[in-house]
Protein backbone atom coordinates (compact mmCIF):
# COMPACT_ATOMS: atom_id res chain seq x y z
CA UNK A 1 0.00 0.00 0.00
CA UNK A 2 1.24 3.48 -0.89
CA UNK A 3 -0.16 6.55 0.83
CA UNK A 4 0.29 10.03 -0.70
CA UNK A 5 -0.87 13.43 0.48
CA UNK A 6 -1.04 16.14 -2.18
CA UNK A 7 -2.51 19.54 -3.09
CA UNK A 8 -5.68 19.18 -5.15
CA UNK A 9 -5.31 22.63 -6.80
CA UNK A 10 -1.56 23.39 -6.82
CA UNK A 11 -1.92 26.24 -9.33
CA UNK A 12 -4.50 28.15 -7.26
CA UNK A 13 -4.00 30.43 -4.26
CA UNK A 14 -5.79 28.06 -1.91
CA UNK A 15 -6.10 24.30 -2.21
CA UNK A 16 -7.74 21.33 -0.48
CA UNK A 17 -5.29 18.65 0.68
CA UNK A 18 -6.17 15.20 -0.62
CA UNK A 19 -4.94 11.72 0.26
CA UNK A 20 -4.40 9.06 -2.41
CA UNK A 21 -4.26 5.34 -1.66
CA UNK A 22 -2.63 2.95 -4.14
CA UNK A 23 -3.20 -0.75 -3.50
CA UNK A 24 -4.03 -3.91 -5.45
CA UNK A 25 -4.08 -2.00 -8.72
CA UNK A 26 -6.58 0.56 -7.40
CA UNK A 27 -6.06 4.28 -6.80
CA UNK A 28 -8.47 5.75 -4.27
CA UNK A 29 -8.80 9.46 -3.44
CA UNK A 30 -10.27 11.07 -0.36
CA UNK A 31 -10.72 14.62 0.82
CA UNK A 32 -8.96 15.21 4.14
CA UNK A 33 -11.09 18.18 5.13
CA UNK A 34 -7.93 20.32 5.23
CA UNK A 35 -7.71 23.48 3.15
CA UNK A 36 -4.66 25.75 3.11
CA UNK A 37 -2.89 28.37 1.06
CA UNK A 38 -0.86 26.54 -1.59
CA UNK A 39 2.36 28.29 -0.58
CA UNK A 40 2.14 26.63 2.84
CA UNK A 41 2.22 23.09 1.38
CA UNK A 42 5.52 21.32 0.66
CA UNK A 43 4.75 18.76 -2.09
CA UNK A 44 8.16 17.05 -1.90
CA UNK A 45 7.97 16.39 1.84
CA UNK A 46 4.14 16.13 1.88
CA UNK A 47 3.93 18.38 4.90
CA UNK A 48 2.88 21.88 5.90
CA UNK A 49 5.55 24.56 5.94
CA UNK A 50 6.51 26.33 9.15
CA UNK A 51 4.97 29.59 7.87
CA UNK A 52 1.47 28.06 7.96
CA UNK A 53 -0.32 29.71 10.93
CA UNK A 54 -2.44 26.54 11.29
CA UNK A 55 0.44 24.13 10.86
CA UNK A 56 -0.01 22.35 14.19
CA UNK A 57 -3.72 21.60 13.74
CA UNK A 58 -3.31 20.71 10.06
CA UNK A 59 -0.38 18.39 10.78
CA UNK A 60 -2.23 16.73 13.65
CA UNK A 61 -5.24 15.94 11.46
CA UNK A 62 -3.03 14.72 8.61
CA UNK A 63 -1.12 12.40 10.97
CA UNK A 64 -4.34 11.03 12.47
CA UNK A 65 -5.71 10.31 8.99
CA UNK A 66 -2.49 8.53 8.03
CA UNK A 67 -2.52 6.47 11.23
CA UNK A 68 -6.16 5.49 10.76
CA UNK A 69 -5.73 4.41 7.13
CA UNK A 70 -2.63 2.35 7.94
CA UNK A 71 -4.38 0.76 10.90
CA UNK A 72 -7.48 -0.08 8.83
CA UNK A 73 -5.27 -1.60 6.14
CA UNK A 74 -3.23 -3.60 8.65
CA UNK A 75 -6.43 -5.06 10.09
CA UNK A 76 -7.01 -6.65 6.68
CA UNK A 77 -3.44 -7.96 6.46
CA UNK A 78 -2.71 -9.43 9.91
CA UNK A 79 0.37 -11.23 8.62
CA UNK A 80 1.98 -7.89 7.93
CA UNK A 81 2.53 -8.79 4.30
CA UNK A 82 0.87 -7.14 1.33
CA UNK A 83 -1.80 -9.22 -0.30
CA UNK A 84 -4.10 -8.83 -3.29
CA UNK A 85 -7.27 -7.46 -1.73
CA UNK A 86 -10.62 -8.60 -3.05
CA UNK A 87 -13.28 -6.21 -4.30
CA UNK A 88 -15.23 -6.61 -1.06
CA UNK A 89 -12.07 -5.92 0.98
CA UNK A 90 -11.50 -2.67 -0.90
CA UNK A 91 -15.14 -1.61 -0.57
CA UNK A 92 -14.97 -2.29 3.16
CA UNK A 93 -11.75 -0.28 3.50
CA UNK A 94 -13.19 2.62 1.50
CA UNK A 95 -16.28 2.66 3.70
CA UNK A 96 -14.20 2.72 6.89
CA UNK A 97 -12.11 5.61 5.60
CA UNK A 98 -15.16 7.56 4.42
CA UNK A 99 -16.87 7.12 7.79
CA UNK A 100 -13.74 8.31 9.57
CA UNK A 101 -13.21 11.36 7.37
CA UNK A 102 -16.91 12.25 7.34
CA UNK A 103 -18.60 11.00 10.53
CA UNK A 104 -22.00 12.09 9.25
CA UNK A 105 -21.66 9.55 6.43
CA UNK A 106 -23.09 6.14 7.32
CA UNK A 107 -23.37 3.21 4.95
CA UNK A 108 -26.72 1.92 6.08
CA UNK A 109 -29.72 0.57 4.27
CA UNK A 110 -31.18 4.04 4.51
CA UNK A 111 -28.14 5.81 3.04
CA UNK A 112 -29.07 8.82 0.94
CA UNK A 113 -29.26 8.23 -2.80
CA UNK A 114 -27.62 10.25 -5.57
CA UNK A 115 -30.95 11.98 -6.11
CA UNK A 116 -31.29 12.86 -2.42
CA UNK A 117 -27.72 14.14 -2.25
CA UNK A 118 -28.45 16.41 -5.22
CA UNK A 119 -31.50 17.77 -3.39
CA UNK A 120 -29.27 18.41 -0.37
CA UNK A 121 -26.78 20.20 -2.64
CA UNK A 122 -29.50 22.47 -4.05
CA UNK A 123 -30.80 23.26 -0.56
CA UNK A 124 -27.48 23.89 1.21
CA UNK A 125 -24.67 24.67 -1.25
CA UNK A 126 -22.81 27.92 -0.65
CA UNK A 127 -20.53 29.65 -3.14
CA UNK A 128 -16.75 29.27 -3.19
CA UNK A 129 -14.25 32.00 -3.94
CA UNK A 130 -11.90 31.68 -6.90
CA UNK A 131 -9.24 30.37 -4.53
CA UNK A 132 -11.59 27.66 -3.25
CA UNK A 133 -12.56 29.22 0.08
CA UNK A 134 -16.05 28.51 1.37
CA UNK A 135 -18.39 31.47 1.81
CA UNK A 136 -21.79 31.84 3.45
CA UNK A 137 -23.32 33.21 0.24
CA UNK A 138 -26.00 31.15 -1.45
CA UNK A 139 -26.22 31.08 -5.27
CA UNK A 140 -28.68 33.46 -6.92
CA UNK A 141 -32.25 32.32 -7.52
CA UNK A 142 -31.48 31.99 -11.23
CA UNK A 143 -28.51 29.74 -10.50
CA UNK A 144 -30.58 27.56 -8.17
CA UNK A 145 -33.17 27.23 -10.94
CA UNK A 146 -30.35 26.03 -13.20
CA UNK A 147 -29.29 23.45 -10.57
CA UNK A 148 -32.89 22.26 -10.33
CA UNK A 149 -33.16 22.02 -14.12
CA UNK A 150 -30.03 19.86 -14.26
CA UNK A 151 -31.45 17.46 -11.67
CA UNK A 152 -34.74 17.28 -13.60
CA UNK A 153 -32.86 16.38 -16.78
CA UNK A 154 -30.84 13.72 -14.96
CA UNK A 155 -34.09 12.18 -13.72
CA UNK A 156 -35.58 12.25 -17.22
CA UNK A 157 -32.45 10.64 -18.66
CA UNK A 158 -32.60 7.89 -16.03
CA UNK A 159 -36.23 7.13 -16.92
CA UNK A 160 -35.42 7.16 -20.65
CA UNK A 161 -32.48 4.78 -20.17
CA UNK A 162 -34.27 2.73 -17.51
CA UNK A 163 -31.31 3.13 -15.17
CA UNK A 164 -30.70 4.20 -11.60
CA UNK A 165 -28.06 6.90 -11.23
CA UNK A 166 -25.44 6.36 -8.54
CA UNK A 167 -22.19 8.19 -7.88
CA UNK A 168 -20.22 5.20 -9.13
CA UNK A 169 -22.05 5.30 -12.49
CA UNK A 170 -21.05 8.90 -13.24
CA UNK A 171 -18.31 7.80 -15.62
CA UNK A 172 -17.26 8.30 -19.25
CA UNK A 173 -20.05 6.06 -20.57
CA UNK A 174 -22.63 8.10 -18.65
CA UNK A 175 -21.11 11.38 -19.85
CA UNK A 176 -21.28 10.37 -23.52
CA UNK A 177 -24.83 9.02 -23.19
CA UNK A 178 -26.16 12.02 -21.24
CA UNK A 179 -24.64 14.60 -23.60
CA UNK A 180 -25.91 12.74 -26.67
CA UNK A 181 -29.41 12.54 -25.16
CA UNK A 182 -29.42 16.28 -24.39
CA UNK A 183 -28.43 17.04 -27.96
CA UNK A 184 -30.94 14.72 -29.62
CA UNK A 185 -33.94 14.28 -27.32
CA UNK A 186 -33.78 17.84 -25.97
CA UNK A 187 -32.38 19.51 -29.13
CA UNK A 188 -29.81 21.40 -27.06
CA UNK A 189 -26.88 23.29 -28.48
CA UNK A 190 -23.41 22.51 -27.20
CA UNK A 191 -23.34 25.69 -25.08
CA UNK A 192 -26.50 24.61 -23.22
CA UNK A 193 -25.15 21.10 -22.72
CA UNK A 194 -21.95 22.61 -21.34
CA UNK A 195 -23.95 24.52 -18.72
CA UNK A 196 -25.48 21.28 -17.40
CA UNK A 197 -22.09 19.54 -17.40
CA UNK A 198 -20.76 22.47 -15.36
CA UNK A 199 -23.54 22.07 -12.77
CA UNK A 200 -22.95 18.32 -12.58
CA UNK A 201 -19.22 18.83 -11.96
CA UNK A 202 -19.91 21.42 -9.25
CA UNK A 203 -22.24 18.93 -7.55
CA UNK A 204 -19.80 16.01 -7.88
CA UNK A 205 -16.96 18.07 -6.39
CA UNK A 206 -19.20 19.18 -3.52
CA UNK A 207 -20.26 15.58 -2.85
CA UNK A 208 -16.64 14.37 -3.11
CA UNK A 209 -15.48 16.84 -0.48
CA UNK A 210 -18.42 15.82 1.71
CA UNK A 211 -17.19 12.22 1.55
CA UNK A 212 -20.29 10.97 -0.27
CA UNK A 213 -18.23 9.27 -3.00
CA UNK A 214 -14.65 8.61 -4.10
CA UNK A 215 -15.03 8.53 -7.88
CA UNK A 216 -12.91 10.81 -10.07
CA UNK A 217 -14.07 10.15 -13.66
CA UNK A 218 -16.22 13.29 -13.57
CA UNK A 219 -13.11 15.48 -13.29
CA UNK A 220 -12.29 14.81 -16.96
CA UNK A 221 -15.78 15.69 -18.29
CA UNK A 222 -15.22 18.31 -20.99
CA UNK A 223 -17.32 21.45 -21.42
CA UNK A 224 -17.49 23.11 -24.82
CA UNK A 225 -17.18 26.77 -23.85
CA UNK A 226 -17.76 28.07 -27.38
CA UNK A 227 -20.96 30.10 -27.19
CA UNK A 228 -21.35 31.03 -30.83
CA UNK A 229 -22.04 34.53 -32.01
CA UNK A 230 -24.26 37.06 -30.29
CA UNK A 231 -25.88 40.33 -31.30
CA UNK A 232 -25.85 43.87 -29.95
CA UNK A 233 -27.76 46.82 -31.35
CA UNK A 234 -26.00 49.65 -33.14
CA UNK A 235 -26.34 53.26 -31.99
CA UNK A 236 -28.64 53.91 -34.96
CA UNK A 237 -30.89 50.99 -34.01
CA UNK A 238 -31.11 52.20 -30.41
CA UNK A 239 -32.19 55.60 -31.69
CA UNK A 240 -34.81 54.03 -33.96
CA UNK A 241 -36.29 52.11 -31.04
CA UNK A 242 -36.23 55.27 -28.90
CA UNK A 243 -37.88 57.47 -31.54
CA UNK A 244 -40.47 55.12 -33.07
CA UNK A 245 -44.08 56.31 -32.61
CA UNK A 246 -46.00 53.62 -30.70
CA UNK A 247 -48.96 55.76 -29.63
CA UNK A 248 -51.43 53.26 -31.07
CA UNK A 249 -49.53 50.27 -29.61
CA UNK A 250 -49.40 50.86 -25.84
CA UNK A 251 -48.23 47.32 -25.05
CA UNK A 252 -45.23 47.65 -27.34
CA UNK A 253 -44.60 51.15 -25.97
CA UNK A 254 -44.25 49.69 -22.45
CA UNK A 255 -41.97 46.93 -23.73
CA UNK A 256 -39.90 49.52 -25.56
CA UNK A 257 -39.48 51.56 -22.37
CA UNK A 258 -38.37 48.49 -20.39
CA UNK A 259 -35.90 47.54 -23.13
CA UNK A 260 -34.45 51.06 -23.19
CA UNK A 261 -34.30 51.12 -19.39
CA UNK A 262 -32.14 48.00 -19.58
CA UNK A 263 -30.09 49.31 -22.52
CA UNK A 264 -29.39 52.58 -20.69
CA UNK A 265 -28.44 50.90 -17.39
CA UNK A 266 -26.75 47.67 -18.50
CA UNK A 267 -28.65 45.77 -15.81
CA UNK A 268 -29.65 42.11 -16.02
CA UNK A 269 -33.38 41.64 -16.47
CA UNK A 270 -33.68 39.91 -13.08
CA UNK A 271 -32.02 42.87 -11.35
CA UNK A 272 -34.27 45.25 -13.24
CA UNK A 273 -37.35 43.41 -11.95
CA UNK A 274 -36.17 44.00 -8.37
CA UNK A 275 -35.65 47.73 -8.91
CA UNK A 276 -37.52 49.95 -6.42
CA UNK A 277 -37.62 53.72 -5.78
CA UNK A 278 -35.17 53.16 -2.90
CA UNK A 279 -32.44 52.25 -5.39
CA UNK A 280 -32.53 55.74 -6.92
CA UNK A 281 -30.12 58.24 -5.39
CA UNK A 282 -31.63 61.24 -7.15
CA UNK A 283 -29.32 63.75 -5.48
CA UNK A 284 -26.19 61.95 -6.65
CA UNK A 285 -27.72 61.06 -10.02
CA UNK A 286 -27.01 57.36 -9.51
CA UNK A 287 -28.92 54.08 -9.24
CA UNK A 288 -27.33 51.84 -6.59
CA UNK A 289 -28.09 48.12 -6.40
CA UNK A 290 -26.50 44.74 -5.68
CA UNK A 291 -26.40 42.22 -8.51
CA UNK A 292 -28.48 39.16 -7.71
CA UNK A 293 -26.20 36.89 -9.74
CA UNK A 294 -22.77 37.95 -8.50
CA UNK A 295 -23.62 39.78 -5.25
CA UNK A 296 -21.62 42.72 -6.62
CA UNK A 297 -22.44 46.32 -5.69
CA UNK A 298 -23.14 48.28 -8.87
CA UNK A 299 -23.66 51.96 -9.62
CA UNK A 300 -25.63 53.10 -12.66
CA UNK A 301 -25.27 56.77 -13.62
CA UNK A 302 -28.53 58.45 -14.59
CA UNK A 303 -27.38 59.54 -18.05
CA UNK A 304 -29.22 62.14 -20.17
CA UNK A 305 -31.13 59.51 -22.23
CA UNK A 306 -32.00 57.59 -19.05
CA UNK A 307 -33.20 60.75 -17.31
CA UNK A 308 -35.42 61.58 -20.30
CA UNK A 309 -36.94 58.10 -20.13
CA UNK A 310 -37.52 58.34 -16.37
CA UNK A 311 -39.65 61.48 -16.80
CA UNK A 312 -42.41 59.10 -17.91
CA UNK A 313 -42.09 57.22 -14.59
CA UNK A 314 -41.93 59.86 -11.82
CA UNK A 315 -42.86 57.26 -9.18
CA UNK A 316 -39.90 55.10 -10.28
CA UNK A 317 -42.25 52.12 -10.35
CA UNK A 318 -42.27 49.85 -13.40
CA UNK A 319 -44.33 46.88 -14.59
CA UNK A 320 -42.30 44.00 -15.97
CA UNK A 321 -43.64 41.08 -18.00
CA UNK A 322 -41.95 37.74 -17.43
CA UNK A 323 -38.67 37.36 -19.29
CA UNK A 324 -40.31 34.81 -21.61
CA UNK A 325 -43.14 37.19 -22.54
CA UNK A 326 -40.73 40.12 -22.79
CA UNK A 327 -38.62 38.23 -25.34
CA UNK A 328 -41.73 37.45 -27.39
CA UNK A 329 -42.89 41.07 -27.32
CA UNK A 330 -39.41 42.28 -28.31
CA UNK A 331 -39.66 40.29 -31.56
CA UNK A 332 -42.80 42.34 -32.35
CA UNK A 333 -40.99 45.54 -31.42
CA UNK A 334 -38.14 44.61 -33.74
CA UNK A 335 -40.59 44.19 -36.61
CA UNK A 336 -42.29 47.49 -35.77
CA UNK A 337 -39.02 49.44 -36.02
CA UNK A 338 -37.85 47.60 -39.12
CA UNK A 339 -35.01 45.47 -37.79
CA UNK A 340 -35.34 43.17 -40.79
CA UNK A 341 -31.73 42.97 -41.89
CA UNK A 342 -30.55 39.35 -42.26
CA UNK A 343 -27.36 38.30 -40.52
CA UNK A 344 -25.54 34.99 -40.09
CA UNK A 345 -25.50 33.61 -36.57
CA UNK A 346 -23.33 30.63 -35.68
CA UNK A 347 -23.65 28.06 -32.91
CA UNK A 348 -22.39 24.54 -32.25
CA UNK A 349 -24.19 21.21 -32.22
CA UNK A 350 -22.38 17.93 -31.55
CA UNK A 351 -19.09 19.76 -31.98
CA UNK A 352 -19.95 21.09 -35.43
CA UNK A 353 -20.44 24.74 -36.33
CA UNK A 354 -23.93 25.52 -37.62
CA UNK A 355 -24.62 28.78 -39.48
CA UNK A 356 -28.14 30.22 -39.65
CA UNK A 357 -29.49 33.23 -41.52
CA UNK A 358 -31.88 35.19 -39.32
CA UNK A 359 -33.42 38.63 -39.22
CA UNK A 360 -32.19 40.91 -36.45
CA UNK A 361 -35.72 41.27 -35.09
CA UNK A 362 -35.77 37.50 -34.42
CA UNK A 363 -32.70 37.83 -32.21
CA UNK A 364 -33.97 40.73 -30.11
CA UNK A 365 -34.05 39.65 -26.44
CA UNK A 366 -33.70 41.28 -23.04
CA UNK A 367 -30.02 40.34 -22.85
CA UNK A 368 -29.37 42.12 -26.14
CA UNK A 369 -30.14 45.31 -24.23
CA UNK A 370 -27.36 44.59 -21.72
CA UNK A 371 -24.90 43.76 -24.51
CA UNK A 372 -25.94 46.92 -26.32
CA UNK A 373 -25.12 49.02 -23.27
CA UNK A 374 -21.61 47.57 -23.11
CA UNK A 375 -20.87 47.78 -26.84
CA UNK A 376 -22.32 51.29 -27.16
CA UNK A 377 -20.32 52.46 -24.15
CA UNK A 378 -17.13 51.19 -25.81
CA UNK A 379 -18.11 52.99 -29.01
CA UNK A 380 -18.64 56.17 -26.99
CA UNK A 381 -15.10 55.90 -25.64
CA UNK A 382 -15.58 54.40 -22.17
CA UNK A 383 -12.95 52.00 -20.81
CA UNK A 384 -13.63 48.46 -19.67
CA UNK A 385 -12.80 49.45 -16.09
CA UNK A 386 -15.59 52.05 -16.08
CA UNK A 387 -18.11 49.81 -17.83
CA UNK A 388 -17.49 46.97 -15.35
CA UNK A 389 -18.33 49.32 -12.44
CA UNK A 390 -21.76 49.75 -13.99
CA UNK A 391 -22.47 46.20 -15.20
CA UNK A 392 -20.90 44.40 -12.25
CA UNK A 393 -18.55 42.27 -14.34
CA UNK A 394 -15.40 41.06 -12.57
CA UNK A 395 -12.30 43.21 -12.99
CA UNK A 396 -9.54 41.79 -15.16
CA UNK A 397 -5.90 41.82 -14.18
CA UNK A 398 -3.98 43.27 -11.26
CA UNK A 399 -4.10 46.81 -12.66
CA UNK A 400 -7.88 46.97 -12.78
CA UNK A 401 -8.37 45.11 -9.49
CA UNK A 402 -5.93 47.04 -7.32
CA UNK A 403 -4.78 50.23 -9.00
CA UNK A 404 -7.66 51.70 -10.99
CA UNK A 405 -9.79 53.16 -8.20
CA UNK A 406 -12.76 55.15 -9.47
CA UNK A 407 -15.18 56.82 -7.08
CA UNK A 408 -18.89 56.96 -7.85
CA UNK A 409 -18.82 60.58 -8.96
CA UNK A 410 -16.00 59.95 -11.44
CA UNK A 411 -17.86 57.01 -12.97
CA UNK A 412 -21.07 59.05 -13.13
CA UNK A 413 -19.40 61.99 -14.88
CA UNK A 414 -17.60 59.83 -17.45
CA UNK A 415 -20.62 57.70 -18.32
CA UNK A 416 -23.01 60.67 -18.50
CA UNK A 417 -20.62 62.59 -20.74
CA UNK A 418 -20.21 59.60 -23.06
CA UNK A 419 -23.93 58.86 -23.35
CA UNK A 420 -24.71 62.45 -24.33
CA UNK A 421 -23.77 61.21 -27.81
CA UNK A 422 -27.01 59.21 -28.03
N, C-alpha and C positions, 0 to 999 in steps of 0.2 A: 504494500500500500504506500502511495506517495501523497503527501499532504502539502498543498501550496496555498499561501495567502497572497493575494494580489489586488491591485487597484482596478476597479471595474471601468473607470473613466480616466485613464492616465493623462489624457490631453486636456481635460477640463480643470477648472480652478478647484472644484471640490469633487470628491469621488467616494462612492461606497467601497468598503473593503470586502472582498469575496473570499471564499475558501473553496478550493478545487480538490476533489478526491479522485485519484486514479487507482483503480484496482480491477482485476479480472477483465481487463479490456474495456472497462467502462470509465467514463469521465463524468463525475457528478459535481454540480455547482450549488453552492448555498450562499445566501446573504448572511453576513455576520451580525447585521444590525449596527455596524460601526460606520460612521461617515466622518471624513476628515478632509482638510485641505490637502491637495495632492502633493504639495511641497513638503509636507510633514511625513510622507511615506517613503521608506527606503526599499525599493523593489529588489535590490540585490540581497539585502539581509532579511527582507520580509519582516520589517519591524518599523515602529514609529520613531521618528527622529526626536532628539532631545528638545528641539524647539517647540514641539507640539504641546500646547498648554494642557491638553487632556491626555498626555502620554500615559500616565499611570493607570487611569481607568480604562483607556483603550487597550493597553498591553495586558491588563488583568483579564479583560473579557476575551481577548484573543487567546491567551494562554489557557483559560478555562475551556474554550471551544476546542482547542487542540487536544487537551487532556481528555475531554469527553469523547471525541471522535476516536482517538486511539484506544480508549478503554472499551468503547462499544465494539470496535473492530476486534480487539483481543478476546472479547467474550465469545466471538464466533470462531476464533482460532486458538483454542486452549493449549495446543501443543507449542505455540509460539512460532510456528512456521507458516509461511504464506500458503494459502490453498486457493484453488479455483472456486470462488463462491458461486452458488446456484442463484437463479433468478429470484427465488423466494428469500434467500439470504440477503441479497442486495436490497430488495424491497423493504425487508425488515430493518436493515441498517439505515436506509434513507428515512424511514418513518421515525426511527428513534432520534435521528439528528434533527429532523424537522420539528419534532415535538420539543426538543431541547432548545432549539433556536427560537421557536415561536410557541411558547407554552399554551397560547389560546388555540393552537391547532391540535385537534384530536382526530385520530383516524377511527371513527366509530361508524356504526351502521347509519347513524344520522348525520354523517359529515356533509357539509354544504356542497352542492353541486356547482359545476361551472356556471350555470345559469344564475344560481343564487349568489355566487361570488361576484358576478357582473352587476347584479342588483345592488350588492353592498358597495361596489366600486362607484356606481352612479350616485348612491345616497351619501357617501362619506368622503370621496376623493377630494383632496385639496391640491392646489397648484404647487409646482416646484419652480424654483428660480432656474436661470440658465446654468448655474453651477451645481444644480442638483439639490439645493437646500429645500426643505419642506416649509411651506408657509401655511397660514391659517385661512388663506383666501380660497373660496369655492370658485369653480368655473362659472362663467356667465350662463344665463338661462339658455341662450342659443347654443352654447357648447354642450350643455347637459342634454338638450334636445338631440344634438348630434350623437351623443353617447347612446341615448335611448334608441335612436334610429338604427345604429349599428347592432345593438342587441336584438332588435326586431328582425333585422335581416339575417342574423345568425340563426335565429329560431326558424325563420322561413326556410333557410337553406337546409337545416337539419330535417325539417318535415319533408322537403322535396327529395332529399337523399335517403330518407328513412334511416337516419343515424342519430346517435346521442353524442353530443359534443362533450368531451372531457379535456382537461389540460394536456394530457398526454397525446391526444389526437390533433393538437394544433401543430402540425408539421408541414413539410413541403407539399405532400399530397393534398392536404386540406387547403393550403394556400392556393395552389393551382386550381383546385375545384371551385373554391369560393369565388375567386376573381373571375373565372370563366362564367360562372352562374350570374354574377352581378352584371357582366357585360352582355350576356345573351338574354337571360330571363328578365332582367331589370333594365336592359338597354342603357346601361350607364357608360359614360365616357371614362377614359382612364383617370382623369383628374378626380372624378367623383369616387371611383374605386380606391384611389390613393388615400382619400380622406378617411374611408372606412378602415383601410389597412393601418393608418396612423392611429386611429382610436383603439383598434385591437392591440397594437403594440404597446400603447400607453397602459392599457388594462393588464396585459400580460406582464409587463415590468412591475406594475403595482402589486400584482398577485405574487410574483416571484419574490419581491422584497418582503412581502407579508409571510412568506414561507408556505404558500398554498400549493406551490408546484416547484419542480426543479428542472423543467424542460428549458431548452435554449434554442430550438429550431426557429422560433418566432423572431429571434434577433436578426436573422438574415432575410426576412421578408422585405422585398423591395417595393418602394413607392415611386411611381412615375410622377415627378414633380412638374412635368411640363403642363402648363395650364392652357395652352393655345393662345389665340389672339383675343384681345378685348377691344372695346370701343369707348371713346370719350368724345363729347361734343366739341365742335369748334366754337370759337368766340362768336362767329356769325350765326351759328345754329342756336346758341344761347340767347342771342339778341332776338332771333325770330320767335323763339318760344316766349320770351318776355313780352314782345310787342304784338303778338297775334291777338286779334279781336275775338274773344270768346263770350261776348255778351249774351248770345242766344244759346250758349252751351255751359250753363252754370256748373255742372258736374266736372267737365273738363277744365273749367277755370279754377276750381278748387284743387284739382290734381296738379295743374300747372303751377299754382302757388306753392304747393308742398314740394314739388320737384325743384323749383327755384330756391326755396328755403334750404333744401339740402345742397344744391349746387353752390349756393353762396356761403354756406357754413362748412361744407366738407364733412358733415356728420354722418354716421351710419344711420340707417333708417330706424333701427331699434332705439338708438339714443335720441333720435328726433321725437319718437313717440313718447318718450319720458320727459320731454321738455315742459317746464312749467314757468310761470311768471317769475318765480324765485331765482331762476337761473340767469335772469337778465340783470346785469349791473348797468343800468341806464346811465348813471353818472360817469362811469369809466368808459362807456361805449363798448362793453364786452359781454359776451355770453360765457358763463363759467359752468362747466359740468364735468362729471367723471365718466369716462367711457365704460360702458357695461361689459365690453369684451375684454379689455386689457387692464381695467381698473386704473387707467391713466388720467390724471387731471389735465383737462384741455381748456384752452381759451380761444374763443371765436370773436374776432373783431367785428363790430357792427359796421360794415363797409357801406359806402353810399348806395349801391344797388340793394343791399339787404335792408338798409334803413327805409328806402322807398317802398319796398315790399311790406315791411312791418307797419306802415301807416294804415294798411287795410286791416290790421289786427291789433288795435290799440290795447286790447285786454291781454295780449300775448297768449291767447288760448287758441289751439288749432284742433281740427278734427282730422284724424288719420284713418284712411281705409287700411285693411290688412295689407301686408306686403304683397300677397298674391293678387288681390284685387287692384292694388296700386300698379303693379306691373302690367296687368291687363289694360287698365285705363291709359297707361302711358303709351301703349301701342296705338290707341286711338288718337292720342295727342300728337304723336309723331306723324300720323297720316294728316291730321288737321293742319299742321304747319309745313307739310310738304317734305318730310324727311324720307324721300323715296329713292335716293341714290343707292345703287347696288354696290356692295363691297364684298370681298372674299374674306370669310372668317375660317380659321383653321382650328381643329381640335384633334384629339388622338383617341382612337379606338383599337383595342388589342395591339397596341404598340405602333399602329400605322397612322400616319397623318391623313386627315380627311378634310378636304376643302369644300366649303359651301358658299354659294352666292346668295346673299340675303340683302333685303332693303334695310337701311339704317333704322327706320321706324320699328322694324321687327325686333331690333336689338335694344330698344330703349327700355331700361329698367331703373329701379331706384339706385342701384349701385353705380350706374353710369353717371349719376349726378355727383357722387363722391369723387369718381375718377376725373370728372370734368373740372371740379374745383382744383384738384391737384395739377392737372395738365394746363389749365388756364393760368393758374398762379405762376407756373414755370414760364409760360409764354409772356406773362406780365413782368417777369424779371425777379421773382422772389426765389430765394435760395431754399434748398431742401431742409436746412436747419429751421427756417422760419415756418415752412409749410408743416413740418412734423409737429411743431408746437400747437398748431391748430387741429390737425387730423388725429394726433395721438399716436402716430407711428413711432416705433423705437428709433432712437438716435443711432447713427452708424459711425463707428470709429471712435478712437480716443478723443480726437479734436472736438467732435460734436458733443460727445458725452460729458467732457470735463472742462473744456476751455471756451466753447461758445455759449456764453451765459446771456440770455436775452430776457429782460424784464417784460412784464405784460404790456406796458405802455409802448415800448420799442416795437414789439410785435404788432400791436394795434396800428401804430402809425405807418409801419412799412406795408402792412396788408391793405389798409384803407387807401393809401396812396396808389398802390398798384392797381387795385380794383376800380379806381376812378376811370380807368381806360375802358370799362364796359359801358 
